[in-house]
Amino acid sequence: MHEFDDLKVLLQARSPLIVIESYEELRALQLIRRLAVNLFRPLFQWSCTEGLRRLDVPSDAQTFNTEPQQVLAQIKGTKNPGIYVLCDFHPFLTEPRHIRFLKEIALLHDTVGHTVVLLSHSLDMPAELARLCYRFELHLPSDQQVRQLVLEAAELYQKKTGEPADLEPEAVQQLMQNLRGLTFEEVKRLAYKAIANDGAISAADVNRVNQAKFRLLQTEGVLSQVYDTKALDDVVGLDNLKNWLLQRRPAFLQQQRDTPKGVLLTGVQGTGKSLAAKAIAGAFGVPLLLLDMASLYNKYIGETEKNLRQALQLADAMAPCVLWIDEIEKGISSGQGDQGVGRRLLGTLLTWMAERKAAVFLVATANNIHELAPELLRKGRFDELFFVDLPGEAERLALLQLHLQRRDMAIATEDLQRSLPLTAGFSGAELEQAVVGASFRAQSAGETIAASHLQEELSQTQPISVVMAESVEALRHWASSRCVRA
């Protein structure tokens, strides 16, 4: 009811141009039709395929004025005040003549009284019209309305099939949570599809709905959804980080007052920061979105920041979720070689971090934390800064066993323990490659993999902690007094 009153105020306030950005064209037209009848004003709808048609009374379409310039000239020349809804007019807002027509109609509003409503999925208004426009947003369904739409979808399924839908309470609650941010029609469609798939709403349906929701909302390809999330048990070591996450998981999922905001993971390359990000989403049981910093950049001024804002808005719409920014220093650095784009991106991100209300847990990973601006690192931006160090001896043994097991290979634990001195300074990624290299050595010799193959591979490999010893040691020294060990 509130949106009816809000739009009614705009129409009664003699607004010459009203802009409505929405995918729900039919719902917007129904709302405007109710208002036109209530205000006793004639209502017309225009599209480039059907021309002009009166909506408040039965009438035929005027197919002779399908061209934008024709309909604008007709509106300007009509002396009886009316409401004109122009559907999908956005491609025509670059033509100077169309802009001038709309401006003249708006300027004549006090004497003629026409109101032009521009209705489309996206509308970038020209500067000449920007201050003559009033923007109106259709409300998204509330939690109560989402619940009602899900129940209506279940009733529709029963009516069509004669069988009641099996609604698992916990899955229904999670589904409702994940349907936030969608329009009424999208909620109806996805809820019914979830039920019709197997006659029930279960945990599997929640994942499918998440994927469908992301495809609906995603437009620019800046964000991608990562489906192969991991469990905390899949991560070797990082016990402090795991305990920290488990303590905060209920607060995040229940959206308590002090909801966890996120973490920054820094450390030596190849130590499992990306795996940890996947495990955080798995532990929370929510979608994982990956923000590709490289795809944000655009040669046109302002477009890069706009891309980031759109990505963050999409993350908000997907809440609850985990937003993962991998190697954040490559997109938002304190350098001066990008004409200030990095600083503007940083400002956009910091504003979102400070003001966001949605349950979006931010996980940023960085290899070179020295390139990040100090204001991003201060306490309060992230809940905690974790340092992911090189694995210890017990962790290296567990990692070797894990990578052998994943490849259906085995080496006796005693033999692996004898090989451990050669693994000192190796990261998890380097240990995996050592197992791969040992496998190739065994295959080329026509032998079953053994400790000798692994030891030979390890002895001929220089880990990054040796190749870049100075920078790795500097990072470890910096983190020792500034970060929590993961």
Secondary structure as GFF3:
##gff-version 3
##sequence-region A 1 486
A	DSSP	alpha_helix	2	12	.	.	.	ID=ss1
A	DSSP	beta_strand	17	21	.	.	.	ID=ss2
A	DSSP	alpha_helix	25	39	.	.	.	ID=ss3
A	DSSP	beta_strand	43	47	.	.	.	ID=ss4
A	DSSP	beta_strand	51	54	.	.	.	ID=ss5
A	DSSP	three_ten_helix	63	65	.	.	.	ID=ss6
A	DSSP	alpha_helix	68	77	.	.	.	ID=ss7
A	DSSP	beta_strand	83	87	.	.	.	ID=ss8
A	DSSP	three_ten_helix	90	92	.	.	.	ID=ss9
A	DSSP	alpha_helix	96	107	.	.	.	ID=ss10
A	DSSP	alpha_helix	109	112	.	.	.	ID=ss11
A	DSSP	beta_strand	115	120	.	.	.	ID=ss12
A	DSSP	alpha_helix	127	130	.	.	.	ID=ss13
A	DSSP	beta_strand	133	136	.	.	.	ID=ss14
A	DSSP	alpha_helix	143	161	.	.	.	ID=ss15
A	DSSP	beta_strand	166	167	.	.	.	ID=ss16
A	DSSP	alpha_helix	169	178	.	.	.	ID=ss17
A	DSSP	alpha_helix	184	198	.	.	.	ID=ss18
A	DSSP	beta_strand	200	201	.	.	.	ID=ss19
A	DSSP	alpha_helix	203	217	.	.	.	ID=ss20
A	DSSP	beta_strand	223	226	.	.	.	ID=ss21
A	DSSP	three_ten_helix	232	234	.	.	.	ID=ss22
A	DSSP	alpha_helix	239	253	.	.	.	ID=ss23
A	DSSP	beta_strand	262	267	.	.	.	ID=ss24
A	DSSP	alpha_helix	273	284	.	.	.	ID=ss25
A	DSSP	beta_strand	288	291	.	.	.	ID=ss26
A	DSSP	alpha_helix	293	296	.	.	.	ID=ss27
A	DSSP	alpha_helix	303	317	.	.	.	ID=ss28
A	DSSP	beta_strand	321	325	.	.	.	ID=ss29
A	DSSP	three_ten_helix	328	330	.	.	.	ID=ss30
A	DSSP	alpha_helix	341	355	.	.	.	ID=ss31
A	DSSP	beta_strand	360	366	.	.	.	ID=ss32
A	DSSP	three_ten_helix	369	371	.	.	.	ID=ss33
A	DSSP	alpha_helix	374	377	.	.	.	ID=ss34
A	DSSP	beta_strand	384	388	.	.	.	ID=ss35
A	DSSP	alpha_helix	393	406	.	.	.	ID=ss36
A	DSSP	alpha_helix	413	419	.	.	.	ID=ss37
A	DSSP	three_ten_helix	420	423	.	.	.	ID=ss38
A	DSSP	alpha_helix	428	444	.	.	.	ID=ss39
A	DSSP	alpha_helix	451	459	.	.	.	ID=ss40
A	DSSP	alpha_helix	464	467	.	.	.	ID=ss41
A	DSSP	alpha_helix	469	480	.	.	.	ID=ss42
A	DSSP	beta_strand	484	485	.	.	.	ID=ss43
###
